[in-house]
Amino acid sequence: MNRNVILTCAVTGAGDTTAKNPNVPITPKAIAASCIEAAHAGASIAHIHVRDLETGGISHSTEQFREVMERVREADVDIVMNITAGGGGDWIPDVQDPSRGGPGTDIQTPAERHAPVGELLPELCTLDCGSLNFGDMVYVNPADWLREHARLVQAAGVKPELECFDLGHVWFARQLQQEGLIDGDPLYQLCLGIPWGAEADTETMLTMRNKLPENANWAAFGIGRHQMPMVAQAVLLGGHARVGLEDNLFLEKGVLANNGQLVEKAATIIENLGARVMTPAETRAHLKLRDPAGGGL
């Protein structure tokens, strides 16, 4: 069991959730406010996407990321910032010509995915470690693209959070480490319950955990109704945890949540297990992260 838990709040994501829960933030101001809300509720890390201001859908705007980062850094709270670098991988074949991407396709090169991270230098960024049948689309991450992306993150001095949606992703993340593309003790995030990747259950989490390198730090999350059970399971198996509106919209059945409520509920579960949530400062020290006061923003 892990007695000192890093608790991440993924505040918005990029999924089609804004019409389902009005608390899902869209604008940089609202996303920053959700990060601050999560910090006040006790979160160690805020994981952020940004959204198109008109549609609420996917955005890759460096300027929007910058505004979120600046608003959070200027607030009266501390929280570790984790920028997504996993956008631009959505592939939906065109019905008439499957060799081309149809409506909803959103593909970026590794350099394009890395651009906000390289410019803004957050403490953490995600590095998704493989391709996946992600619901009804394909999430595209060719191996050589991931190697290129890992080199860019490494050169920027930002620590990658190695997101693994299936067991083969853990295998490839270990390969990146063996090739010298991951510095220090790696940080894994086991992403469970997304159709059609790794299932959100004890057996799957345990299997993925057992494939991690000995020096790995790791966390896990489940989506939807699996969110809170996976918080408890991750802590009991020695890991860290993640909650937030990116992964789950409900506090309980039929009750819409906000990010602060999800953090508070997860923190209560962690504390009731006899553990504690680490502060942002403790998280930076534990993961050996850059000091935001000493570089970047």
MOJO-V356620 format. One record per residue. N is the residue number from 1. BURIAL is b if it has 24 or more other C-alpha atoms within 12 Angstrom, else e. D_CENTER is the distance of its C-alpha to the mean C-alpha in whole Angstrom. Layout:
# MOJO-V356620
n=N burial=BURIAL d_center=D_CENTER
n=N burial=BURIAL d_center=D_CENTER
This chain:
# MOJO-V356620
n=1 burial=e d_center=22
n=2 burial=b d_center=20
n=3 burial=e d_center=22
n=4 burial=b d_center=19
n=5 burial=b d_center=16
n=6 burial=b d_center=13
n=7 burial=b d_center=11
n=8 burial=b d_center=8
n=9 burial=b d_center=8
n=10 burial=b d_center=6
n=11 burial=b d_center=9
n=12 burial=b d_center=10
n=13 burial=b d_center=8
n=14 burial=b d_center=11
n=15 burial=b d_center=13
n=16 burial=e d_center=17
n=17 burial=b d_center=16
n=18 burial=b d_center=18
n=19 burial=e d_center=21
n=20 burial=e d_center=21
n=21 burial=b d_center=20
n=22 burial=e d_center=21
n=23 burial=b d_center=19
n=24 burial=b d_center=16
n=25 burial=b d_center=16
n=26 burial=b d_center=17
n=27 burial=b d_center=19
n=28 burial=b d_center=17
n=29 burial=b d_center=20
n=30 burial=b d_center=18
n=31 burial=b d_center=15
n=32 burial=b d_center=16
n=33 burial=b d_center=18
n=34 burial=b d_center=15
n=35 burial=b d_center=13
n=36 burial=b d_center=17
n=37 burial=b d_center=17
n=38 burial=b d_center=14
n=39 burial=b d_center=16
n=40 burial=b d_center=19
n=41 burial=b d_center=18
n=42 burial=b d_center=17
n=43 burial=b d_center=14
n=44 burial=b d_center=13
n=45 burial=b d_center=10
n=46 burial=b d_center=9
n=47 burial=b d_center=5
n=48 burial=b d_center=7
n=49 burial=b d_center=9
n=50 burial=b d_center=13
n=51 burial=b d_center=15
n=52 burial=b d_center=19
n=53 burial=e d_center=21
n=54 burial=e d_center=24
n=55 burial=e d_center=22
n=56 burial=b d_center=19
n=57 burial=b d_center=17
n=58 burial=b d_center=15
n=59 burial=b d_center=16
n=60 burial=b d_center=15
n=61 burial=b d_center=17
n=62 burial=b d_center=17
n=63 burial=e d_center=20
n=64 burial=b d_center=17
n=65 burial=b d_center=15
n=66 burial=b d_center=18
n=67 burial=b d_center=19
n=68 burial=b d_center=16
n=69 burial=b d_center=16
n=70 burial=b d_center=19
n=71 burial=b d_center=20
n=72 burial=b d_center=17
n=73 burial=b d_center=19
n=74 burial=e d_center=22
n=75 burial=e d_center=22
n=76 burial=e d_center=24
n=77 burial=b d_center=20
n=78 burial=b d_center=18
n=79 burial=b d_center=15
n=80 burial=b d_center=12
n=81 burial=b d_center=10
n=82 burial=b d_center=7
n=83 burial=b d_center=8
n=84 burial=b d_center=6
n=85 burial=b d_center=9
n=86 burial=b d_center=9
n=87 burial=b d_center=11
n=88 burial=b d_center=15
n=89 burial=b d_center=15
n=90 burial=b d_center=16
n=91 burial=b d_center=20
n=92 burial=b d_center=23
n=93 burial=e d_center=26
n=94 burial=e d_center=29
n=95 burial=e d_center=31
n=96 burial=e d_center=34
n=97 burial=e d_center=33
n=98 burial=e d_center=30
n=99 burial=e d_center=30
n=100 burial=e d_center=29
n=101 burial=e d_center=26
n=102 burial=e d_center=26
n=103 burial=e d_center=25
n=104 burial=e d_center=21
n=105 burial=e d_center=21
n=106 burial=b d_center=19
n=107 burial=b d_center=19
n=108 burial=b d_center=18
n=109 burial=b d_center=19
n=110 burial=b d_center=17
n=111 burial=b d_center=19
n=112 burial=b d_center=18
n=113 burial=b d_center=14
n=114 burial=b d_center=15
n=115 burial=b d_center=17
n=116 burial=b d_center=15
n=117 burial=b d_center=14
n=118 burial=b d_center=17
n=119 burial=b d_center=19
n=120 burial=b d_center=17
n=121 burial=b d_center=16
n=122 burial=b d_center=13
n=123 burial=b d_center=13
n=124 burial=b d_center=10
n=125 burial=b d_center=8
n=126 burial=b d_center=6
n=127 burial=b d_center=9
n=128 burial=b d_center=9
n=129 burial=b d_center=12
n=130 burial=b d_center=15
n=131 burial=b d_center=16
n=132 burial=b d_center=16
n=133 burial=e d_center=18
n=134 burial=b d_center=16
n=135 burial=e d_center=18
n=136 burial=e d_center=21
n=137 burial=b d_center=19
n=138 burial=b d_center=18
n=139 burial=b d_center=15
n=140 burial=b d_center=17
n=141 burial=b d_center=16
n=142 burial=e d_center=19
n=143 burial=e d_center=20
n=144 burial=e d_center=22
n=145 burial=b d_center=19
n=146 burial=b d_center=16
n=147 burial=b d_center=19
n=148 burial=b d_center=20
n=149 burial=b d_center=16
n=150 burial=b d_center=16
n=151 burial=b d_center=19
n=152 burial=b d_center=18
n=153 burial=b d_center=15
n=154 burial=b d_center=18
n=155 burial=e d_center=21
n=156 burial=b d_center=19
n=157 burial=b d_center=18
n=158 burial=b d_center=14
n=159 burial=b d_center=13
n=160 burial=b d_center=10
n=161 burial=b d_center=8
n=162 burial=b d_center=9
n=163 burial=b d_center=7
n=164 burial=b d_center=10
n=165 burial=b d_center=11
n=166 burial=b d_center=15
n=167 burial=b d_center=17
n=168 burial=b d_center=18
n=169 burial=b d_center=15
n=170 burial=b d_center=15
n=171 burial=b d_center=19
n=172 burial=b d_center=18
n=173 burial=b d_center=16
n=174 burial=b d_center=19
n=175 burial=b d_center=21
n=176 burial=b d_center=19
n=177 burial=b d_center=19
n=178 burial=e d_center=23
n=179 burial=e d_center=24
n=180 burial=e d_center=23
n=181 burial=b d_center=20
n=182 burial=b d_center=17
n=183 burial=b d_center=19
n=184 burial=e d_center=19
n=185 burial=b d_center=18
n=186 burial=b d_center=15
n=187 burial=b d_center=11
n=188 burial=b d_center=10
n=189 burial=b d_center=7
n=190 burial=b d_center=10
n=191 burial=b d_center=9
n=192 burial=b d_center=12
n=193 burial=b d_center=14
n=194 burial=b d_center=13
n=195 burial=e d_center=17
n=196 burial=e d_center=18
n=197 burial=b d_center=16
n=198 burial=b d_center=16
n=199 burial=b d_center=17
n=200 burial=b d_center=16
n=201 burial=b d_center=19
n=202 burial=b d_center=20
n=203 burial=e d_center=22
n=204 burial=b d_center=19
n=205 burial=b d_center=17
n=206 burial=b d_center=20
n=207 burial=e d_center=21
n=208 burial=b d_center=17
n=209 burial=b d_center=17
n=210 burial=e d_center=21
n=211 burial=b d_center=20
n=212 burial=b d_center=18
n=213 burial=b d_center=20
n=214 burial=e d_center=22
n=215 burial=e d_center=20
n=216 burial=b d_center=17
n=217 burial=b d_center=15
n=218 burial=b d_center=12
n=219 burial=b d_center=10
n=220 burial=b d_center=10
n=221 burial=b d_center=9
n=222 burial=b d_center=12
n=223 burial=b d_center=12
n=224 burial=b d_center=15
n=225 burial=b d_center=18
n=226 burial=b d_center=16
n=227 burial=b d_center=14
n=228 burial=b d_center=16
n=229 burial=b d_center=18
n=230 burial=b d_center=15
n=231 burial=b d_center=15
n=232 burial=b d_center=18
n=233 burial=b d_center=18
n=234 burial=b d_center=15
n=235 burial=b d_center=17
n=236 burial=b d_center=21
n=237 burial=b d_center=20
n=238 burial=b d_center=19
n=239 burial=b d_center=15
n=240 burial=b d_center=13
n=241 burial=b d_center=11
n=242 burial=b d_center=8
n=243 burial=b d_center=10
n=244 burial=b d_center=10
n=245 burial=b d_center=11
n=246 burial=b d_center=9
n=247 burial=b d_center=10
n=248 burial=b d_center=13
n=249 burial=b d_center=16
n=250 burial=b d_center=18
n=251 burial=b d_center=20
n=252 burial=e d_center=22
n=253 burial=e d_center=24
n=254 burial=e d_center=25
n=255 burial=e d_center=24
n=256 burial=b d_center=21
n=257 burial=b d_center=19
n=258 burial=b d_center=17
n=259 burial=b d_center=14
n=260 burial=b d_center=17
n=261 burial=b d_center=18
n=262 burial=b d_center=15
n=263 burial=b d_center=15
n=264 burial=b d_center=19
n=265 burial=b d_center=19
n=266 burial=b d_center=16
n=267 burial=b d_center=18
n=268 burial=b d_center=21
n=269 burial=b d_center=20
n=270 burial=b d_center=19
n=271 burial=b d_center=23
n=272 burial=e d_center=25
n=273 burial=e d_center=24
n=274 burial=e d_center=25
n=275 burial=b d_center=22
n=276 burial=b d_center=21
n=277 burial=b d_center=18
n=278 burial=b d_center=18
n=279 burial=b d_center=18
n=280 burial=b d_center=16
n=281 burial=b d_center=19
n=282 burial=b d_center=19
n=283 burial=b d_center=15
n=284 burial=b d_center=16
n=285 burial=e d_center=19
n=286 burial=e d_center=18
n=287 burial=b d_center=15
n=288 burial=b d_center=18
n=289 burial=b d_center=16
n=290 burial=b d_center=18
n=291 burial=b d_center=20
n=292 burial=b d_center=19
n=293 burial=e d_center=23
n=294 burial=e d_center=24
n=295 burial=e d_center=22
n=296 burial=e d_center=20
n=297 burial=b d_center=20
